[in-house]
Amino acid sequence: MPFTISECTDADMPRAFELLSLAFGHEHPYIESVFPAHATAEGRRVGGERFLEFRKADPLATKIKAVDVETGNMIGHARWIVCDGGLAPEFELDGSLDLMTVDPEHQRKGVGRKLLAWGLAVADKLGVGAVVEATEYGLGLYKAAGYKVKHDYEVLLPEKWAGRETQRYWWMARPKLTTEEAEGTEQRVEVC
Ligand SMILES: CC(C)(COP(=O)(O)OP(=O)(O)OC[C@H]1O[C@@H](n2cnc3c(N)ncnc32)[C@H](O)[C@@H]1OP(=O)(O)O)[C@@H](O)C(=O)NCCC(=O)NCCS
């Protein structure tokens, strides 16, 4: 399936939120808590507006999208934070993949890998590392791209939510590459 990767516009935010809702379904306790009505028409309208607010509020964030060339539909999206000197020097954090979702109808076709490659190509060009707070769904993909698990943890819930499933996260980091390594990965991180 041919698809392109490009930067999102404001008009893409409702579909970006819809993709989050479809991709996580009802299996992700964090999404259920923050957007309890995400699967309803009203919940998606509100979610799309919040995505637009988030986008406008964060100058370091770049949202990218995957678009199916045949249908013109947006089938995946990711939100990258590229610090590029925007953080105090004591921080080693340079670039972060903040969110990535792919339409369940188009998963396992290489879309996630390309959305990841976009940000890693930027990191390699800037000569910086990259981090991600992974869910269980993205673990394999990030490991294959050179991320290593630094820490994992479970978010404990207050007693009033005792019946809810807890959420597990993996903090992963991909160190900055040497010049030779970056050259070696050029093909892998090629951007559509
Ligand atoms: C994670 C996600 C973005 C991957 O998108 P995708 O387009 O399906 O990924 P790709 O087709 O590029 O897969 C690349 C590799 O990732 C791994 N992978 C992807 N989905 C996987 C899954 N459900 N289970 C195990 N490994 C998976 C595989 O190694 C895969 O390679 P392969 O298909 O050759 O075996 C997608 O499954 C998704 O939106 N999940 C729900 C939201 C989410 O958890 N996002 C990540 C938050 S950190």
The ligand as an SDF file (V2000), in Angstrom:
LIG
                    3D

 48 50  0  0  0  0  0  0  0  0999 V2000
    2.3210    0.7280   17.6030 C   0  0  0  0  0  0  0  0  0  0  0  0
    1.7270    1.0730   16.2600 C   0  0  0  0  0  0  0  0  0  0  0  0
    1.8270    2.5820   16.0320 C   0  0  0  0  0  0  0  0  0  0  0  0
    2.5330    0.3350   15.1640 C   0  0  0  0  0  0  0  0  0  0  0  0
    2.0590    0.7600   13.8900 O   0  0  0  0  0  0  0  0  0  0  0  0
    2.1140   -0.2030   12.6150 P   0  0  0  0  0  0  0  0  0  0  0  0
    1.8950    0.6190   11.4090 O   0  0  0  0  0  0  0  0  0  0  0  0
    1.2270   -1.3550   12.8000 O   0  0  0  0  0  0  0  0  0  0  0  0
    3.6350   -0.6980   12.6900 O   0  0  0  0  0  0  0  0  0  0  0  0
    4.4820   -1.3640   11.5090 P   0  0  0  0  0  0  0  0  0  0  0  0
    3.5950   -2.0470   10.5190 O   0  0  0  0  0  0  0  0  0  0  0  0
    5.4020   -0.3330   10.9520 O   0  0  0  0  0  0  0  0  0  0  0  0
    5.2620   -2.4530   12.3290 O   0  0  0  0  0  0  0  0  0  0  0  0
    6.6280   -2.3900   12.5080 C   0  0  0  0  0  0  0  0  0  0  0  0
    7.0350   -3.4600   13.5170 C   0  0  0  0  0  0  0  0  0  0  0  0
    6.5540   -3.1450   14.8300 O   0  0  0  0  0  0  0  0  0  0  0  0
    6.2250   -4.3500   15.5250 C   0  0  0  0  0  0  0  0  0  0  0  0
    4.7740   -4.3370   15.8040 N   0  0  0  0  0  0  0  0  0  0  0  0
    3.8530   -3.5240   15.2740 C   0  0  0  0  0  0  0  0  0  0  0  0
    2.6390   -3.7860   15.8060 N   0  0  0  0  0  0  0  0  0  0  0  0
    2.8220   -4.7980   16.6860 C   0  0  0  0  0  0  0  0  0  0  0  0
    1.9500   -5.5190   17.5420 C   0  0  0  0  0  0  0  0  0  0  0  0
    0.6400   -5.2550   17.6270 N   0  0  0  0  0  0  0  0  0  0  0  0
    2.4610   -6.5040   18.2890 N   0  0  0  0  0  0  0  0  0  0  0  0
    3.7760   -6.7930   18.2320 C   0  0  0  0  0  0  0  0  0  0  0  0
    4.6710   -6.1430   17.4410 N   0  0  0  0  0  0  0  0  0  0  0  0
    4.1900   -5.1580   16.6800 C   0  0  0  0  0  0  0  0  0  0  0  0
    6.6250   -5.4730   14.6140 C   0  0  0  0  0  0  0  0  0  0  0  0
    7.9670   -5.7840   14.8800 O   0  0  0  0  0  0  0  0  0  0  0  0
    6.4930   -4.8260   13.2470 C   0  0  0  0  0  0  0  0  0  0  0  0
    7.2480   -5.4240   12.2590 O   0  0  0  0  0  0  0  0  0  0  0  0
    6.6300   -6.6520   11.3980 P   0  0  0  0  0  0  0  0  0  0  0  0
    5.2410   -6.2850   10.9730 O   0  0  0  0  0  0  0  0  0  0  0  0
    7.5880   -6.7820   10.2420 O   0  0  0  0  0  0  0  0  0  0  0  0
    6.6280   -7.8220   12.3290 O   0  0  0  0  0  0  0  0  0  0  0  0
    0.2430    0.6150   16.1310 C   0  0  0  0  0  0  0  0  0  0  0  0
    0.1630   -0.7500   16.4820 O   0  0  0  0  0  0  0  0  0  0  0  0
   -0.7220    1.3930   17.0220 C   0  0  0  0  0  0  0  0  0  0  0  0
   -1.2360    2.4500   16.6300 O   0  0  0  0  0  0  0  0  0  0  0  0
   -0.9770    0.8590   18.2640 N   0  0  0  0  0  0  0  0  0  0  0  0
   -1.8810    1.4790   19.2160 C   0  0  0  0  0  0  0  0  0  0  0  0
   -1.3450    2.8060   19.7280 C   0  0  0  0  0  0  0  0  0  0  0  0
    0.0280    2.6640   20.4080 C   0  0  0  0  0  0  0  0  0  0  0  0
    0.2330    1.8410   21.2700 O   0  0  0  0  0  0  0  0  0  0  0  0
    0.9590    3.4980   19.9760 N   0  0  0  0  0  0  0  0  0  0  0  0
    2.3260    3.4850   20.4530 C   0  0  0  0  0  0  0  0  0  0  0  0
    2.3970    4.1550   21.7620 C   0  0  0  0  0  0  0  0  0  0  0  0
    4.0590    4.1580   22.4140 S   0  0  0  0  0  0  0  0  0  0  0  0
  1  2  1  0
  2  3  1  0
  2  4  1  0
  2 36  1  0
  4  5  1  0
  5  6  1  0
  6  7  2  0
  6  8  1  0
  6  9  1  0
  9 10  1  0
 10 11  2  0
 10 12  1  0
 10 13  1  0
 13 14  1  0
 14 15  1  0
 15 16  1  0
 15 30  1  0
 16 17  1  0
 17 18  1  0
 17 28  1  0
 18 19  1  0
 18 27  1  0
 19 20  2  0
 20 21  1  0
 21 22  1  0
 21 27  2  0
 22 23  1  0
 22 24  2  0
 24 25  1  0
 25 26  2  0
 26 27  1  0
 28 29  1  0
 28 30  1  0
 30 31  1  0
 31 32  1  0
 32 33  2  0
 32 34  1  0
 32 35  1  0
 36 37  1  0
 36 38  1  0
 38 39  2  0
 38 40  1  0
 40 41  1  0
 41 42  1  0
 42 43  1  0
 43 44  2  0
 43 45  1  0
 45 46  1  0
 46 47  1  0
 47 48  1  0
M  END
$$$$
